[in-house]
Amino acid sequence: MAGAGMAIAVLTSGGDAQGMNAAVRAVTRMGIYVGAKVFLIYEGYEGLVEGGDNIKQANWLSVSNIIQLGGTVIGSARCKAFTTRAGRLRAARNLVEHGITNLCVIGGDGSLTGADIFRSEWAGLLEELVRDGQISEEVARENCRLNIVGLVGSIDNDFCGTDMTIGTDSALHRIMEVIDAITTTAQSHQRTFVLEVMGRHCGYLALVSGLASGADWLFIPESPPEDGWEDLMCERLGETRSRGSRLNIIIIAEGAIDRSGKPISSNYVKDLVVQRLGFDTRVTVLGHVQRGGTPSAFDRVLSSKMGMEAVMALLEATPDTPACVVSLSGNQSVRLPLMECVQVTKDVQKAMDEKRFEEAIQLRGRSFENNWNIYKLLAHQKPAQEKSPFSMAILNVGAPAAGMNAAVRSAVRIGICQGHTIYVVSDGFEGLAKGQVREVGWHDVAGWLGRGGSMLGTKRTLPKTCMEKIVENVRKFNIQALLVIGGFEAYEGVLQLVEARGQYEELCIVMCVIPATISNNVPGTDFSLGSDTAVNAAMESCDRIKQSASGTKRRVFIVETMGGYCGYLSTVTGIAVGADAAYVYEDPFTIHDLKANVEHLTDKMKTDIQRGLVLRNEKCHEHYTTEFLYNLYSSEGKGIFDCRINVLGHLQQGGAPTPFDRNYGTKLGVKAVLWMSEKLQQVYSKGRVFANSGDTACVIGLRKKVVAFSPVTELKKVTDFEHRLPQEQWWLNLRLMLKMLANYQISLTEYISGQMEHVTRRTLSIEKGF
């Protein structure tokens, strides 16, 4: 009960963003868990100023069943009164009245700046309240310090210091849903669509949606087009149509400007296309659709992590601790000085105002700059400066995973830009053995970004079953580099090829694996392609199941997820849907744990929340099967609740890729081919490629926040081949978060030690992603 005697208040301010409710839930439950009183402040700063019924103490159930809701259930409002000292004086009086000296603010940079001003004035405000006789000197002494922690809720991702802000990923989901829908109608009628997305000062949404959709032209405020852009744009749109494309997509951020600072409107662009090219053109302004709808899995997990870290920051605050903002760095929550982040954010706008556009892009961070550079590389074909002597083959291996096609597309196109001969192979290693190899060009992969599954076809066959035929075709097609996109079989297959180099000189070629599997069980990466799409598919199904359970009352659903022995899918889905339990192989459980969970659900049925959701990874236990759990829960819950089973099955592999998987696949495809090109140059001598060192066959992956290339021979040492798992998995620390938010009785010490194994707190960095 480290927080005993503390009072924490949480409010949401400024524009709403999907995921805010998950953050409110996490702050509330973590606060209660550590023994603090938690208050919800309704209607943002306006509620803080008005006081009264706008400030209410919360209990565990106050935030139940809100994680899947968009917007903010405690309301948000712009408040002019709080911008004045008189308004802040009233707010201080209301906080002191409830003994609140810890404030968590979820909002944009304006809301967080206001919170820091409030904190800096706190001592003076209390002195004034004492002078006016509104509080006693004793009360002022007891409440002498106000601690502030901020969480950034903004769909624009315009705050420096964090890789992603709450709501951004969900907004991208809305945008991509619209683009996918528009694509079908545009192709039917050979239309051009101009899509206007939010982003008055930041082009992140436009940039990522442009990259994830393969848009023909893109307007963002950070990089206005060069003078004469109208001619160039129309020329490129015309070229695209002349090559057989039936649609054009132009994406424009609402804050788009030209080099002189004059706004570029979507209607101006539409009129331009109609007048110059005569294309049937439509404008779609997405507007507040981008703020609406249910939050994505990424935003729910992000908000939950940030909310819990915010409470820890308040617990550990001292009189010398500056106001901090909880940020995302890679896959971890970190604390950064609030006002330093705000200042860097303001520096970006200042650079744009002063027309220092290249500097503005750099200040946005590495991820933004990389996205922009990759978009420019892939949007339009640029002839290679010279034909290279290298040929490269690309294949998919294992089960289908969303994002595979995005990776193939970008790999093909960047390979062509490098001047290589690019082959694609159908049906994985088996297809390579059968000679199902064909050369592809730039336009052969058009339209692949939004396609689920594997356009090349994929099989689980490993090379050792057909090694000699594979070697024969590598020689026949003169393949000097092999890009394998797939799951554990892809990694294991490349390892077999590397180990056969001593026997077959033809296999002394450059090889790279892009991990693509919903199980997220490939060593060498924190995230595999397809796992984000799979988590969202499982989450959407569980949301519907929860709704069914709520309607029928006193019902517990036991849901089985895929993932083999890897419990990533179950764990992350469990956090995203607020599951009561999630059983996985990596976190051993006994009959005593099952008994405790049944008792927890029995107690839960006595409250207003008369439903339960239990997730089970398909191979979490040899004997405690889904059927066993169903029988156990049904028997023990007899007369209290009834049970149902739902096996999600292959729906987790299907569907269109999420924006994350499209963007991630595109980046990995580009970076893998650039790395392979560099290696080919290094091992090319006397007209041939000879690659036999360990570092010429690698797995590319995102590790924390850096793209790393790990030799498969090194990864072999840290792999559990029996269970097809890395020996160490970063996401296991999320298990503690899942349990704490589900009301399990684990100690705070256990939570902190689990977090500290994976988190290194650091000072300000504006590097965002990769």
Secondary structure, DSSP 4 states (H G I P E B T S, - for coil): -TTTT-EEEEEE-SS--TTHHHHHHHHHHHHHHTT-EEEEETTHHHHHHH-GGGEEE--GGGGTT-TT-SS-TT-----SGGGSHHHHHHHHHHHHHTT--EEEEEE-HHHHHHHHHHHHHHHHHHHHHHHTTSS-HHHHHHT---EEEEEEB-TT---TT-S--BTHHHHHHHHHHHHHHHHHHHHHHTEEEEEEES-SS--HHHHHHHHHHT-SEEE-TTSPPPTTHHHHHHHHHHHHHHTT---EEEEEETT-B-TTS-B--HHHHHHHHHHHH--EEEEEE-GGGGG-SPPPHHHHHHHHHHHHHHHHHHHH--TTPPPEEEEEETTEEEEEEHHHHHHHHHHHHHHHHTT-HHHHHHHH-HHHHHHHHHHHHHHS----SS--S-EEEEEEESS--TTHHHHHHHHHHHHHHTT-EEEEESSHHHHHHHT-EEE--GGGGTT-TT--S-SS-EE---GGGSHHHHHHHHHHTT--EEEEEESHHHHHHHHHHHHTTTT-GGG-SEEEEEEB-TT---TT-S--BTHHHHHHHHHHHHHHHHHHHHHH-SEEEEEEE--TT--HHHHHHHHHHT-SEEE-TTS---HHHHHHHHHHHHHHTTSS--EEEEEEETTS-SSS-HHHHHHHHHHHTTTT-EEEEEE-GGGGT-SPPPHHHHHHHHHHHHHHHHHHHHHHHHHEETTEE---SGGGEEEEEEETTEEEEEEHHHHGGGEETTTTEES--GGGGHHHHHHHHTT----HHHHHHHHHTT------------
